[in-house]
């Protein structure tokens, strides 16, 4: 069914990250995109290097909140992370929908 996919609320995902003990906020955009702006406390691990996650997140039970530009790459990253044993990985969507608190 096209168009019925639930839209992710990145703001809610960031708040959940902030309230979750020992969680990691993972930005899977390129280094260049990350340098142009990112969510505070996030770690940059481009999707192309997602297999390197164990060098950054050694405990596979760690809650991992993943975002990218629109939510598509983060969905792919979460699927790969889960196949690597990161069962607590979740896609929180795209930074294009994030509005910084003022």
C-alpha positions as CSV (number, residue, x, y, z in Angstrom):
1,X,0.0,0.0,0.0
2,X,1.7,3.1,-1.2
3,X,1.6,6.3,0.8
4,X,0.4,4.6,4.0
5,X,3.8,4.3,5.7
6,X,3.8,6.0,9.0
7,X,5.9,9.3,8.9
8,X,8.7,9.2,11.5
9,X,8.8,12.1,14.0
10,X,12.5,12.8,14.4
11,X,11.9,15.3,17.2
12,X,10.2,12.6,19.2
13,X,13.1,10.2,18.4
14,X,15.7,12.7,19.6
15,X,13.7,13.3,22.8
16,X,13.6,9.5,23.4
17,X,17.3,9.3,22.7
18,X,17.9,12.0,25.3
19,X,15.9,10.2,27.9
20,X,17.4,6.8,27.2
21,X,20.4,5.8,29.4
22,X,23.6,4.9,27.5
23,X,21.9,5.5,24.1
24,X,23.8,6.4,20.9
25,X,22.5,8.9,18.3
26,X,23.9,7.8,15.0
27,X,24.0,10.1,11.9
28,X,24.6,7.9,8.8
29,X,25.0,10.8,6.3
30,X,28.4,11.5,4.6
31,X,31.1,13.3,6.5
32,X,30.5,16.3,4.3
33,X,26.8,16.4,5.1
34,X,27.5,16.0,8.8
35,X,30.0,18.9,8.7
36,X,27.2,21.1,7.3
37,X,25.1,20.5,10.4
38,X,24.0,17.7,12.7
39,X,22.0,17.0,15.8
40,X,24.0,17.7,19.0
41,X,25.5,14.6,20.6
42,X,25.3,12.6,17.4
43,X,28.1,10.4,16.1
44,X,28.8,10.3,12.4
45,X,29.1,6.9,10.8
46,X,28.3,7.1,7.1
47,X,26.0,4.3,5.7
48,X,28.8,3.1,3.5
49,X,30.8,2.3,6.6
50,X,28.0,0.9,8.8
51,X,29.9,-2.4,9.1
52,X,32.4,-0.5,11.3
53,X,29.7,0.0,14.0
54,X,31.3,-2.4,16.4
55,X,34.4,-0.2,16.6
56,X,32.1,2.7,17.8
57,X,29.3,0.7,19.6
58,X,30.8,-2.3,21.2
59,X,27.8,-3.4,23.2
60,X,25.2,-4.7,20.7
61,X,22.4,-4.2,23.3
62,X,23.0,-0.4,23.3
63,X,19.9,1.6,22.2
64,X,20.9,3.1,18.8
65,X,18.8,6.0,17.3
66,X,19.6,6.4,13.7
67,X,18.9,9.3,11.4
68,X,20.0,10.7,8.0
69,X,18.7,13.4,5.7
70,X,15.3,12.0,4.8
71,X,15.0,8.7,6.6
72,X,15.8,6.3,3.7
73,X,19.5,5.7,4.5
74,X,18.8,5.4,8.2
75,X,16.2,2.7,7.4
76,X,18.9,0.8,5.5
77,X,21.4,1.3,8.3
78,X,19.0,0.0,10.9
79,X,18.3,-3.1,8.8
80,X,22.1,-3.7,8.5
81,X,22.7,-3.0,12.2
82,X,19.9,-5.5,13.2
83,X,21.5,-8.1,10.9
84,X,24.7,-7.5,12.9
85,X,22.9,-8.1,16.2
86,X,22.0,-4.6,17.2
87,X,18.4,-5.4,18.2
88,X,17.8,-2.0,19.8
89,X,18.5,0.0,16.7
90,X,15.7,2.3,15.4
91,X,15.2,4.7,12.6
92,X,14.1,8.1,13.8
93,X,13.9,9.7,10.4
94,X,15.5,12.6,8.6
95,X,17.2,15.7,9.8
96,X,15.2,17.8,7.2
97,X,12.2,17.4,9.5
98,X,14.1,18.4,12.7
99,X,13.7,21.9,14.0
100,X,16.2,23.1,16.6
101,X,14.6,24.2,19.8
102,X,14.9,28.0,20.4
